[in-house]
Amino acid sequence: MPSDNNQNKILRFGVSGSGFMGKTYSEVITKYLGNAELAGIYGGSRAAQLSKDYQVKCFQSLSEMAESKDLDAVIVATPHALHAEQSLLAISHGKHVLIEKPMASSVADCDRIIKAAEDASVACGISFTQRSRKCNVVAKDILDSGELGRILMIHETHVAPEGIGGLPQWQGTSENLGVLFGHGIHCIDSIRWLTGSEVKTVYAKVGSITGKYPVEATSNVLMTLQNGTVATLACSFETPKPGFPRSQFSVQITCEKGLIDLDAYGELRVSKAGQPFEVAAVQAPIDWQGKGFLDPVRLESYTLHLKDFISAAQSGTAPSPGGYDGRQAVAIALAAYESSQTGREIILS
């Protein structure tokens, strides 16, 4: 059992990846966490400059980072196809791992990571940071209280006009699959988390409706859950600007005794027992045009997520969301692709 000293110890992180997410984590660790330290960065064309910016070591290989005695955990923030290999290498050297979503490119690789982490007694967390956003947290608390009764239907929307700052070139490759796998997977996890139920069946149509992308950039997914809830998901990076309001991460939930209208980047509105909607929580908007992706409002959920991960790693408890959550989301996303390709409903085991 970890001692109290372990729980108060600073956790030293290495970040694999120097792009959008690599810089996000580097910023959070150095500026918003008192019990974490950025020990080094590896990988990508921007690694050398990012290391200079944060005044940390630039590792020349992932092996060098994983073997280093100067860090305790590795954040894997690289293209999806690299997640499994890099996570397994870090785990093999006794490092805790926090993996950017999606966890890996196959269910088999997810299972390998989960087993390796269990065998090595290290923490394996998945970066589903929508679970840490204020309006989502309040909505989850309301649903778990039971005051609205059973969840009957849930609809999630993730529609960003021409992507969020455009689709990175690496995400347009077949090995990284597409927008549902790279971004809409947040919504897949949200459906499992908000309902507290596993997905039983998946039927989907995916593709590029504009023909601009070589991979899937628009998807519509219909799911049935084990608890009887019907879930739908609309995800697209192909709508023209300015896009629809309140559509980047929005959720509408129909319950037996009320309704939830949730905008993760705006307001959470709740209607109880047929009464008018009332605002239950407000999330300040992200200033994409001014402060950009390092806006403290955007980084708040990453800060909370990392705090939870650090606590789990130091106490020897399982992180939440953890490896199994990552695995299930990958299984559902891949089932959507299979359904679209075959025209069949996919039954998950």
URQUI-V118851 format. One record per residue. N is the residue number from 0. RES is the residue in three letters. SS is DSSP state (helix for helix, strand for strand, loop for the rest). OMEGA is omega in degrees with one decimal (NA if undefined). Layout:
N;RES;SS;OMEGA, N;RES;SS;OMEGA
//
This chain:
0;MET;loop;-179.5, 1;PRO;loop;179.8, 2;SER;loop;175.8, 3;ASP;helix;178.7, 4;ASN;helix;177.9, 5;ASN;helix;-176.5, 6;GLN;helix;178.5, 7;ASN;helix;-176.1, 8;LYS;loop;174.8, 9;ILE;loop;177.4, 10;LEU;strand;-175.6, 11;ARG;strand;-174.3, 12;PHE;strand;162.6, 13;GLY;strand;-179.8, 14;VAL;strand;174.7, 15;SER;strand;-175.9, 16;GLY;loop;-175.3, 17;SER;loop;-179.8, 18;GLY;loop;-176.4, 19;PHE;helix;-176.8, 20;MET;helix;176.8, 21;GLY;helix;178.0, 22;LYS;helix;176.9, 23;THR;helix;-178.6, 24;TYR;helix;178.9, 25;SER;helix;179.1, 26;GLU;helix;-178.4, 27;VAL;helix;-177.3, 28;ILE;helix;-174.5, 29;THR;helix;-172.2, 30;LYS;helix;-171.7, 31;TYR;helix;-177.8, 32;LEU;loop;179.3, 33;GLY;loop;-176.7, 34;ASN;loop;178.4, 35;ALA;strand;179.7, 36;GLU;strand;174.5, 37;LEU;strand;-175.2, 38;ALA;strand;-179.6, 39;GLY;strand;-177.4, 40;ILE;strand;176.2, 41;TYR;strand;164.5, 42;GLY;loop;176.3, 43;GLY;loop;-175.3, 44;SER;loop;-177.1, 45;ARG;loop;-174.5, 46;ALA;helix;-177.8, 47;ALA;helix;-179.5, 48;GLN;helix;179.9, 49;LEU;helix;177.5, 50;SER;helix;177.0, 51;LYS;helix;-178.9, 52;ASP;helix;-176.5, 53;TYR;helix;175.7, 54;GLN;loop;178.0, 55;VAL;loop;-178.6, 56;LYS;strand;171.6, 57;CYS;strand;-179.7, 58;PHE;loop;-177.7, 59;GLN;loop;176.5, 60;SER;loop;177.1, 61;LEU;helix;177.2, 62;SER;helix;178.4, 63;GLU;helix;178.3, 64;MET;helix;-176.3, 65;ALA;helix;-178.4, 66;GLU;helix;-174.4, 67;SER;loop;176.3, 68;LYS;loop;-178.7, 69;ASP;loop;176.3, 70;LEU;loop;-175.6, 71;ASP;loop;-173.2, 72;ALA;strand;177.5, 73;VAL;strand;171.6, 74;ILE;strand;-178.8, 75;VAL;strand;-176.1, 76;ALA;loop;-177.0, 77;THR;loop;174.1, 78;PRO;loop;-170.4, 79;HIS;helix;-174.9, 80;ALA;helix;-179.7, 81;LEU;helix;-171.6, 82;HIS;helix;-175.5, 83;ALA;helix;-178.4, 84;GLU;helix;-176.6, 85;GLN;helix;179.0, 86;SER;helix;-179.0, 87;LEU;helix;178.0, 88;LEU;helix;179.3, 89;ALA;helix;179.9, 90;ILE;helix;-178.3, 91;SER;helix;177.1, 92;HIS;loop;173.5, 93;GLY;loop;-179.3, 94;LYS;loop;168.5, 95;HIS;strand;179.4, 96;VAL;strand;169.5, 97;LEU;strand;-171.2, 98;ILE;strand;173.0, 99;GLU;strand;175.2, 100;LYS;loop;-8.4, 101;PRO;loop;-175.3, 102;MET;loop;-179.2, 103;ALA;loop;-175.7, 104;SER;loop;178.2, 105;SER;loop;177.2, 106;VAL;helix;179.7, 107;ALA;helix;178.1, 108;ASP;helix;175.7, 109;CYS;helix;-180.0, 110;ASP;helix;178.1, 111;ARG;helix;179.7, 112;ILE;helix;-179.7, 113;ILE;helix;-178.9, 114;LYS;helix;-179.6, 115;ALA;helix;179.6, 116;ALA;helix;177.7, 117;GLU;helix;-179.0, 118;ASP;helix;-178.3, 119;ALA;helix;-178.2, 120;SER;loop;175.4, 121;VAL;loop;-179.6, 122;ALA;loop;174.6, 123;CYS;strand;179.7, 124;GLY;strand;178.7, 125;ILE;strand;-172.3, 126;SER;strand;171.0, 127;PHE;loop;-171.1, 128;THR;helix;174.4, 129;GLN;helix;177.2, 130;ARG;helix;-176.9, 131;SER;helix;-179.2, 132;ARG;loop;-168.9, 133;LYS;helix;-176.0, 134;CYS;helix;178.5, 135;ASN;helix;-179.6, 136;VAL;helix;179.5, 137;VAL;helix;177.9, 138;ALA;helix;178.4, 139;LYS;helix;178.9, 140;ASP;helix;179.6, 141;ILE;helix;179.9, 142;LEU;helix;-178.5, 143;ASP;helix;179.4, 144;SER;helix;180.0, 145;GLY;loop;-175.4, 146;GLU;loop;177.9, 147;LEU;loop;179.5, 148;GLY;loop;-176.2, 149;ARG;loop;175.7, 150;ILE;strand;-179.4, 151;LEU;strand;-178.3, 152;MET;strand;174.2, 153;ILE;strand;178.1, 154;HIS;strand;179.3, 155;GLU;strand;178.0, 156;THR;strand;171.4, 157;HIS;strand;-177.4, 158;VAL;strand;-179.7, 159;ALA;loop;-178.7, 160;PRO;loop;-179.6, 161;GLU;loop;179.8, 162;GLY;loop;176.5, 163;ILE;loop;-176.6, 164;GLY;loop;179.9, 165;GLY;loop;-179.9, 166;LEU;loop;178.6, 167;PRO;loop;-175.9, 168;GLN;helix;-177.1, 169;TRP;helix;179.6, 170;GLN;helix;178.4, 171;GLY;helix;179.3, 172;THR;loop;-174.8, 173;SER;helix;-177.6, 174;GLU;helix;178.2, 175;ASN;helix;164.6, 176;LEU;loop;-178.8, 177;GLY;strand;-173.1, 178;VAL;helix;177.1, 179;LEU;helix;-177.7, 180;PHE;helix;-175.8, 181;GLY;helix;-174.4, 182;HIS;helix;-179.7, 183;GLY;helix;178.6, 184;ILE;helix;171.0, 185;HIS;helix;-177.6, 186;CYS;helix;176.7, 187;ILE;helix;177.4, 188;ASP;helix;-179.8, 189;SER;helix;179.2, 190;ILE;helix;178.1, 191;ARG;helix;-175.1, 192;TRP;helix;-177.6, 193;LEU;helix;-177.3, 194;THR;helix;-175.8, 195;GLY;loop;-176.1, 196;SER;loop;176.7, 197;GLU;loop;176.8, 198;VAL;strand;-177.8, 199;LYS;strand;-179.3, 200;THR;strand;-178.8, 201;VAL;strand;171.8, 202;TYR;strand;-172.6, 203;ALA;strand;168.2, 204;LYS;strand;-178.7, 205;VAL;strand;177.5, 206;GLY;strand;173.4, 207;SER;loop;-174.6, 208;ILE;loop;177.5, 209;THR;loop;-176.0, 210;GLY;loop;-177.2, 211;LYS;loop;-173.4, 212;TYR;loop;177.6, 213;PRO;loop;178.4, 214;VAL;loop;177.3, 215;GLU;strand;177.0, 216;ALA;loop;176.6, 217;THR;strand;180.0, 218;SER;strand;171.2, 219;ASN;strand;-171.7, 220;VAL;strand;175.7, 221;LEU;strand;-178.3, 222;MET;strand;167.1, 223;THR;strand;-176.8, 224;LEU;strand;-176.8, 225;GLN;loop;179.4, 226;ASN;loop;177.8, 227;GLY;loop;178.2, 228;THR;loop;172.9, 229;VAL;strand;-177.4, 230;ALA;strand;174.3, 231;THR;strand;-178.6, 232;LEU;strand;173.2, 233;ALA;strand;-176.2, 234;CYS;strand;179.4, 235;SER;strand;170.0, 236;PHE;loop;-172.9, 237;GLU;loop;177.2, 238;THR;loop;178.3, 239;PRO;loop;175.2, 240;LYS;loop;9.2, 241;PRO;loop;-176.6, 242;GLY;loop;178.8, 243;PHE;loop;176.6, 244;PRO;loop;173.9, 245;ARG;loop;-175.5, 246;SER;loop;-175.9, 247;GLN;loop;170.2, 248;PHE;loop;-179.4, 249;SER;strand;-176.9, 250;VAL;strand;171.4, 251;GLN;strand;-175.7, 252;ILE;strand;176.9, 253;THR;strand;178.4, 254;CYS;strand;-179.9, 255;GLU;loop;-172.7, 256;LYS;loop;-179.9, 257;GLY;strand;-175.4, 258;LEU;strand;173.5, 259;ILE;strand;175.9, 260;ASP;strand;-167.9, 261;LEU;strand;170.7, 262;ASP;strand;-175.4, 263;ALA;loop;179.4, 264;TYR;loop;-178.7, 265;GLY;loop;-175.8, 266;GLU;strand;166.3, 267;LEU;strand;179.8, 268;ARG;strand;-176.1, 269;VAL;strand;173.3, 270;SER;strand;-178.5, 271;LYS;strand;173.5, 272;ALA;loop;175.5, 273;GLY;loop;-179.5, 274;GLN;loop;177.8, 275;PRO;loop;177.5, 276;PHE;loop;172.9, 277;GLU;strand;179.6, 278;VAL;strand;-178.8, 279;ALA;strand;178.9, 280;ALA;strand;179.3, 281;VAL;strand;173.9, 282;GLN;loop;177.5, 283;ALA;loop;-179.7, 284;PRO;loop;175.4, 285;ILE;loop;-179.4, 286;ASP;loop;-176.9, 287;TRP;loop;-175.3, 288;GLN;loop;-177.1, 289;GLY;loop;-176.6, 290;LYS;loop;176.9, 291;GLY;helix;-172.2, 292;PHE;helix;174.5, 293;LEU;helix;173.8, 294;ASP;loop;179.4, 295;PRO;helix;178.3, 296;VAL;helix;177.4, 297;ARG;helix;-173.8, 298;LEU;helix;-177.5, 299;GLU;helix;-177.8, 300;SER;helix;177.2, 301;TYR;helix;177.7, 302;THR;helix;179.0, 303;LEU;helix;-179.8, 304;HIS;helix;179.6, 305;LEU;helix;176.6, 306;LYS;helix;178.9, 307;ASP;helix;179.7, 308;PHE;helix;179.4, 309;ILE;helix;179.0, 310;SER;helix;179.6, 311;ALA;helix;-179.0, 312;ALA;helix;-176.9, 313;GLN;helix;-177.7, 314;SER;helix;-179.4, 315;GLY;loop;177.3, 316;THR;loop;-178.5, 317;ALA;loop;176.5, 318;PRO;loop;173.2, 319;SER;loop;1.3, 320;PRO;loop;-176.9, 321;GLY;strand;-174.9, 322;GLY;helix;-179.4, 323;TYR;helix;177.1, 324;ASP;helix;177.2, 325;GLY;helix;179.2, 326;ARG;helix;-176.7, 327;GLN;helix;179.0, 328;ALA;helix;177.2, 329;VAL;helix;-179.6, 330;ALA;helix;-178.9, 331;ILE;helix;179.5, 332;ALA;helix;179.3, 333;LEU;helix;175.7, 334;ALA;helix;177.1, 335;ALA;helix;177.4, 336;TYR;helix;179.5, 337;GLU;helix;179.4, 338;SER;helix;-179.5, 339;SER;helix;-178.4, 340;GLN;helix;-175.1, 341;THR;helix;-175.7, 342;GLY;loop;-177.0, 343;ARG;loop;168.4, 344;GLU;loop;-179.0, 345;ILE;strand;177.5, 346;ILE;strand;-179.6, 347;LEU;loop;-179.9, 348;SER;loop;NA
//
